[in-house]
Amino acid sequence: MKLSLAIATTLASGLILNAAAQVPAAPAPAEASAPSSVPAAPAGPAKIAVVAFQVAVAQTNEGQRNFADLQKKYDPKRQQLKALNDDVDSLTKQLQTQGDKLSDSEKASRAKTIDDKKKQLQRQAEDAQNDMQQEMQELYNGLASKVYDVLASYAQQHGYTLVLDVAQQQTPVLYATESTNITKAVIDAYNVKSGVPAPPAPPAGAAPAPKAPGVH
């Protein structure tokens, strides 16, 4: 029951952007080269930047729009799971409060009904989460490749010789100054290129979208 409730809660939360930020980014191809119109960085001292790549992808206007659309798509399923979960809770409470007044056969029958509904809830929640995760992965991968192109172009234009992804769990970065964080700059550059307008402001009380470390 704990597992099914946890899955149902995950779906009901609607924090699509948080989930998106946890999807592993596809490694950038090592042989990727700069567009012909962008001059290569001049030889000299290394110029290093950091970026929270996964969060940058999720926080582009296009990413916010796409993941919001995905969330809306699964709203009916979340409502269905919530209704089924509420039904299980209601039946469980009834059995607990009325158990001493019921015959053994009636208690067994109600207990079986509750158990069947719990299994149904778990199956449906797991199926829904798997479907949503698969669609989210496809959305993320398609967008990440386009954001990477903008990142590579931005880094070359500004003379960066190395960009480290601080969103990775095993990042080697222990410390970086605010001036080296190009996450917001990459987001802004991609928004200009894509032409996708910013999403409308969330209603009061809605959970804010996650922010990249050091991005204000």
N, C-alpha and C positions, 0 to 999 in steps of 0.2 A: 504493500500500500504506500509506503514511503516513496518508493521509486516512481510509481504512477503519479502521485501528487507532485513530486518534484518536477516531473516532465510537464505536467499540466500547468504548474506555476510558471515554468520557463516560457511556455507558449503564451500564457495569459499576460505575461509581463509586457510584451510588445517592445522589448529593448533590442530591436533588430540591429541597431548600429553597434551596440556592445558585442553582440554575437559576431557581427561582421568583422570587427576589429580583432577577433580571435582566430579568424580563418588564416591559416599559414599562407603567406605570400609566395607566389611562384618565383623561384630564383631567377634573377635576371641573367640572360645569356651572356657568357663571358666574352663572346666574340662581337657583341653589339657595338656598332660603330656610330660615330656622330653623323648627323645629316650633313650632306655635302656643303650646305650653306652655313654651317656652324664651324668656325675655326677651332682647331685642336688647342687644348690648353698649352701655354708656353712652358718650356722646360724651366725648372727652378725649384725653389723650396715648395714642399708639399702644402697644399691648401685643403684643409679637411672640413667637412660639414657633417652634421647628423640630421636624420629625418626619422620620424615615426611613420613609416611607409603605410602600414596597414590602416592606421587611423587617418592618414591623409586621404587614402582611397575612399574610406567611409564618409569623410567630411566634405568631399567635393559636392557641389550642388547636384551633380548627376548621381552620385552615390546616395545622397540623402533622398533624392526623388525615387530612385529605383528600390531602395530598401523600404521606403515608406509604402510604395505600391505593393511590395511583397507582403508587408505587414497587413495591409488592408485585405489582400487576397486570403489570408489565413484567419481573419477576424471571425468569420462564421464557424470555423473549426474550433477556435478558442472558446467561443460561446457554447458550442456543443459539448466540449470537454468540461467546461465549468458547470453546465447543467447536470451532466452525468455525475460529476464529483459531488455536487450538492445533493443529488438524489442518494448517493451512497452514504453521505454523512447523515441525511435525514433518516434513512432506514436503519442505520447503525444506532442512532440515538433512540429510535423507537424500540428497537430490540432491547437496548440496555434498560430503558425505563419500564417496559412492559413484560420483560422476560419472566418475572416471577408469576405473572398472571396467565402465561401461555402454557399449553401442553408441550411435552417434549417433541412431539412430531411437528407442531407449529413452529417452535423455536428452531428446529433443524431445517425446516422449509425456508424460513426467513433468512437464516444464516447462509443457506446455499444461494438464495437470491442475491444477497449482499456480495458473496464471494464471486458469483458469476459477473456481477456488475463491476466489481473491482478489476477482474481480469479483462473485461471489455474496455474499461477505462485505460488500463495500462497498454493494451494492444493499440487502441486508437491513438493514444498520446504518442507512443513510440513511432507509429507509422507517420503521424503528422509531423513530428520533429524530424524524422529522417527525410521526408519529402521537402520540408522547408530548408533543412540544411543543404540538401543537394541543389536546390534552386539558388540558395544564397551563395553557395560555392561557385556556381556557374556565373552568377551576376558579378561576384567579386573578381573572379579570374579574368573575365572579359574587360572589366574596368581597370583592373590593376595593370594590365599590359599597356593600356593607353596612358595611364598616369606615369608609368615608368618611362615612356618615351618623353614625356614632358620633363620629368625629373632629370633624365640624361641630358636633354637639351639645355635645361636651366644650369646644370652643373658645369657644362662645357662653356656656356656663355659667360659664366661668372668665374671661370678659372679654377674650379674645384678639381683636385686630382684624386680625391677619395671621398665617398659619401658612405657613412655607416648607418645602418638601420637600428635605432635604439628601441624599436618596438619588438624586436626579437627577444625571446626569453634568455638566450645565451649570448646576448650582445657583449662584446669586449669593452664597451664604453663604460667607464666608471665615473667620469666627470666630463662635462662639456659646458662651455659658457653659452649664454642665451644667444649671442651673436652668431654662433655656429649652427643653430637650429633653423633649417630651411623648410620645415614642414608647412608652415602657413604660406610661405612664398610659393611653394609648389602647388598647394591647393588653389591659391589665387591665380597662378599661371594657367592651371588646368581649367578653371572656371571661365577664364577669358577665352581660351581656345575652344572649349566645348560650346560656349554660348548658352548653356543651360542656366536659367535664372535661379536665384536663391529661393529655397522653399519658404512658404509662409511661416511666420513666427508660431511656435507651438502655443496651444491654449494655456492659460494660467494654471499652474499646478502640475503641468506635464513634466515628465523627467527630461532633463536636458541631455542633449547629445554629448557623448564623451569627447574630451579634448585631448589633443596630443600633449605630451609632457613639454612644458615650457612654452606652449602656444597660448596667447591671450587674445 
